[in-house]
Amino acid sequence: MVMEKIITKRQKELLSIIYEYTRDTGYPPTFEEMRERLGVSSNQSVMDLLEKLKRAGLIRRNETAARGLAILRTGYNVLDQPPLAAFLGVTSAGTPIQSFEISGEWKTLSKEISRLDEDLFILKVLGDSMINAGIDDGDAVLVQTKKEFISGEIVYAQIGDDSTIKRFMSDDKPPYVYLKPENPKYNNILFTDDVELKGKVVSVLKNNYWKPIK
């Protein structure tokens, strides 16, 4: 792999530290934690390595956050490790419910998921409005953050302070734009200014295997 030729042993060591710490604790490491695991005395040494990893396209870094680190697809490839996705909370496949965040938990994903460059996160689904799409009550779904959506995609939508999983529909006839359940006992949700699409549902976890969503 070309990327492996331009990353040094020390840079790869730090990349491994970020991966293992995040996998084991649920959070990316702080400067102090990276410094201790690297066995160096200054934050500058860590900053220099992080900058090189960032320039190589292996990590994304938010300098304003204490734990603002994320490994990118190429980083997982260099480590030959399965990607990680944050488990952010619970949403509804039924009547929209208030979503809430569960911090500090990450799940390992299968390697085929690593081809997705956009941010990924996991939600647990409550309700049965999407059963005909293969999403059952209690399932975990993998959501890909997006800004543009195509009619027919299953989406994670926020409606005010509430959230839901539904199929996004855009027609040339009334009701024009709406969220469609995949269970006939539920009604469509018409699009209003309160509705915001946050991501596309790409997979559902079935028997410890991420199954693509159609």
C-alpha positions in Angstrom: 0.0 0.0 0.0 1.4 3.4 -0.9 0.2 5.0 2.3 2.2 2.6 4.4 5.4 3.8 2.7 5.0 7.4 3.8 4.0 6.8 7.4 6.8 6.4 9.9 6.9 3.8 12.7 6.3 6.5 15.3 3.3 7.9 13.4 1.8 4.5 13.1 2.4 3.9 16.8 0.3 7.0 17.7 -2.4 6.0 15.2 -2.6 2.6 16.9 -2.8 4.4 20.3 -5.7 6.5 19.1 -7.5 3.4 17.8 -7.0 1.2 20.8 -7.8 3.9 23.3 -11.1 4.8 21.5 -12.1 1.1 21.1 -11.3 0.3 24.8 -12.6 3.4 26.6 -15.2 4.9 24.3 -13.4 8.2 23.9 -10.4 9.4 21.8 -7.4 10.1 24.0 -6.3 13.5 25.3 -2.9 15.0 24.7 -1.8 13.8 28.2 -3.0 10.3 27.5 -1.3 10.1 24.1 1.9 11.6 25.7 2.0 9.0 28.4 1.4 6.1 26.0 4.1 7.3 23.6 6.5 7.9 26.5 7.3 11.5 25.6 7.5 14.5 27.9 6.0 17.3 25.8 2.8 18.0 24.1 4.7 19.4 21.1 5.9 15.9 20.2 2.3 14.7 20.1 1.2 17.7 18.1 3.9 17.2 15.5 2.8 13.6 15.0 -0.8 14.5 14.9 -0.2 17.1 12.2 1.7 14.6 10.1 -1.1 12.1 10.4 -3.6 14.8 9.5 -1.6 15.8 6.4 -1.4 12.2 5.4 -5.2 12.0 5.4 -5.3 9.4 8.2 -7.1 11.4 10.9 -9.5 14.3 11.3 -8.7 16.7 14.2 -10.8 19.3 15.9 -8.3 21.5 17.7 -11.0 23.2 19.8 -12.1 19.9 21.5 -10.1 18.0 24.1 -10.9 14.7 22.5 -11.5 16.0 19.0 -9.9 13.1 17.1 -11.3 10.7 14.5 -9.6 8.1 12.4 -10.4 8.3 8.7 -10.9 5.4 6.2 -7.3 5.5 5.1 -6.2 5.3 8.7 -8.1 2.1 9.3 -6.6 0.7 6.1 -3.1 1.5 7.4 -3.8 -0.2 10.7 -5.6 -3.1 9.0 -8.4 -2.7 11.6 -12.1 -2.6 11.3 -13.6 0.9 11.6 -15.3 2.2 14.7 -18.6 4.1 14.9 -20.1 6.0 17.8 -23.3 4.8 19.4 -25.2 8.0 19.8 -28.5 7.0 21.3 -32.0 5.9 20.6 -34.5 7.0 18.0 -38.0 5.9 16.9 -39.5 3.8 14.1 -43.0 4.7 15.1 -44.3 8.0 16.5 -41.3 10.4 16.7 -39.7 10.4 20.2 -37.2 12.6 21.9 -33.7 11.3 21.0 -31.0 11.3 23.6 -27.2 10.8 23.5 -25.3 7.9 25.0 -21.7 9.1 25.2 -18.6 6.9 25.5 -19.6 3.8 23.6 -18.2 2.8 20.2 -18.9 -0.3 18.1 -16.6 -2.1 15.7 -17.9 -2.2 12.2 -17.2 -4.8 9.4 -14.4 -3.8 7.0 -16.7 -3.3 4.1 -18.2 -0.4 5.9 -14.8 1.4 5.8 -15.4 2.4 2.2 -17.8 5.1 3.4 -15.9 8.3 3.8 -18.6 10.3 5.6 -19.2 10.2 9.4 -21.0 7.2 10.6 -22.9 6.7 13.8 -25.2 4.0 15.3 -28.7 4.4 16.7 -30.9 1.9 18.4 -34.4 1.9 16.9 -37.6 1.7 19.0 -40.9 0.8 17.3 -42.2 -1.2 14.3 -43.0 1.4 11.6 -40.1 0.2 9.4 -40.6 -3.5 9.6 -41.3 -4.0 5.9 -37.9 -2.4 5.2 -36.2 -5.0 7.5 -35.8 -2.7 10.5 -37.4 -4.2 13.6 -38.1 -2.9 17.1 -34.8 -2.9 19.0 -32.5 -3.1 16.0 -29.3 -1.1 15.7 -28.9 0.9 12.5 -25.8 2.5 11.0 -26.4 6.1 9.8 -24.2 8.0 7.3 -24.2 11.7 7.7 -25.3 13.5 4.5 -26.5 16.9 3.4 -28.3 15.8 0.2 -30.9 13.0 -0.1 -32.6 11.1 -2.8 -36.3 10.2 -2.8 -36.7 6.6 -1.6 -33.8 6.6 0.8 -34.4 5.6 4.5 -33.3 8.5 6.6 -32.8 9.6 10.2 -34.8 12.7 10.6 -35.2 15.2 13.4 -38.6 16.8 13.9 -38.2 19.7 16.4 -36.8 18.0 19.5 -37.9 14.5 18.4 -36.4 12.1 15.9 -37.5 9.2 13.8 -36.4 6.7 11.1 -38.5 6.8 7.9 -38.3 6.6 4.1 -37.8 10.0 2.5 -40.2 10.6 -0.4 -40.3 13.5 -2.9 -43.1 13.3 -5.5 -44.5 15.5 -8.2 -48.0 15.2 -6.7 -49.5 15.8 -3.2 -48.3 15.4 -0.5 -45.1 16.1 -2.5 -42.4 15.8 0.2 -43.0 13.5 3.2 -41.6 10.8 5.4 -43.1 7.4 4.7 -43.3 4.5 7.2 -42.9 0.9 6.1 -45.8 -0.4 8.0 -49.4 0.4 6.8 -50.7 1.0 10.3 -48.7 4.3 10.5 -49.4 7.5 8.7 -47.1 9.6 6.5 -45.3 12.5 8.1 -45.6 15.7 6.0 -42.5 17.8 5.6 -42.5 21.1 7.5 -39.9 23.6 8.6 -39.4 21.6 11.7 -38.2 18.5 9.8 -34.4 18.2 9.2 -32.8 15.2 7.6 -29.6 14.2 9.5 -28.4 11.1 7.7 -29.1 8.1 5.5 -29.6 4.7 7.1 -27.2 2.4 5.3 -27.2 -0.8 7.4 -29.1 -2.7 10.1 -27.4 -5.1 12.5 -28.8 -8.6 12.2 -27.2 -11.6 14.0 -24.0 -9.6 14.5 -23.8 -8.8 10.8 -24.4 -5.4 9.2 -27.0 -6.0 6.5 -27.4 -3.3 3.7 -30.6 -1.3 3.7 -32.7 -1.1 0.5 
